[in-house]
Amino acid sequence: MSSNSTNNGIGSTPAQRHYISHEQAQAVLQAAKANAEKASVPQNIAVVDPSGLLVAFLRMDNAYPGSIDISIKKARTCVLFNGITSAALFDGSQPGQALYGE
């Protein structure tokens, strides 16, 4: 069995990973909702666990239905790439960059 089968490739084992509780997920939703309201931009907000599985979701009134799936996939992508932002993934996937063609 390879070491990657027991850890996430950066050294943490399942026992070392932190999981988000329902209460924590609700706090994240409320904070994100407050930021969206401050910006006057209704959002679809997804909270996932360290495995990328959905823990909580909020579709604010008037948020675009088309971004429901996008918000969930974006949250999962963030987890699967160890917190790298979408912008960093975009930059790294440009011609000549480390992720191009991977």
C-alpha positions in Angstrom: 0.0 0.0 0.0 1.5 3.4 -1.0 1.7 6.3 1.4 -0.8 8.2 -0.7 -3.5 5.7 0.1 -3.3 6.6 3.8 -2.8 10.4 3.6 -3.8 13.2 1.3 -0.4 13.7 -0.3 0.7 16.5 2.0 1.1 14.4 5.2 -2.2 14.4 7.0 -3.9 11.2 7.8 -7.7 10.9 8.2 -7.2 11.0 12.0 -5.4 14.3 11.7 -8.0 16.1 9.5 -10.5 18.4 11.1 -14.2 18.1 10.2 -16.7 20.9 10.2 -19.7 20.6 12.5 -23.2 21.6 11.6 -22.9 24.6 13.9 -19.6 25.7 12.3 -21.1 25.3 8.8 -24.1 27.4 9.8 -21.7 30.1 11.1 -19.9 30.1 7.8 -23.2 30.4 5.9 -24.2 33.4 8.0 -20.9 35.1 7.6 -20.9 34.6 3.8 -24.5 35.8 3.6 -23.7 38.9 5.5 -20.8 39.7 3.1 -23.1 39.1 0.1 -25.7 41.3 1.5 -23.1 44.1 2.2 -22.1 43.9 -1.4 -25.8 43.7 -2.5 -25.1 40.5 -4.5 -27.2 37.5 -3.7 -25.1 34.3 -3.7 -25.4 30.5 -3.6 -23.1 29.5 -0.7 -21.8 26.0 -0.3 -19.8 24.6 2.7 -18.1 21.3 2.3 -16.1 19.0 4.6 -12.4 18.0 4.1 -13.5 15.3 1.7 -15.4 17.8 -0.5 -18.8 16.5 0.5 -21.6 19.1 1.0 -22.3 20.0 4.7 -24.5 23.0 4.3 -25.9 25.1 1.4 -27.8 28.4 1.2 -29.4 29.9 -1.9 -30.1 33.5 -1.1 -33.3 35.1 -2.6 -32.7 36.1 -6.2 -29.3 34.3 -6.5 -28.8 32.8 -10.0 -30.1 29.2 -10.1 -27.4 28.4 -12.6 -24.7 29.0 -10.0 -26.1 26.5 -7.5 -24.0 23.7 -9.0 -21.1 26.0 -9.7 -20.9 27.0 -6.0 -20.9 23.4 -4.8 -18.2 22.4 -7.3 -16.1 25.5 -6.5 -16.1 24.6 -2.8 -15.2 21.0 -3.6 -12.4 22.1 -5.9 -10.9 24.3 -3.2 -10.8 21.3 -0.8 -9.4 18.9 -3.5 -6.6 21.4 -4.3 -5.7 22.0 -0.6 -7.2 25.5 -0.5 -5.7 26.9 -3.7 -8.0 29.6 -5.0 -9.8 29.5 -8.4 -7.7 32.5 -9.4 -4.4 30.7 -8.6 -5.6 27.5 -10.4 -6.4 29.7 -13.4 -3.1 31.4 -13.4 -1.2 28.1 -13.0 -3.0 26.5 -15.9 -2.0 29.1 -18.4 0.5 28.2 -21.2 4.0 28.0 -19.7 2.8 27.6 -16.2 3.1 24.5 -13.9 -0.4 23.2 -14.3 -0.7 23.7 -18.1 -1.6 20.5 -19.8 -1.8 18.4 -16.6 
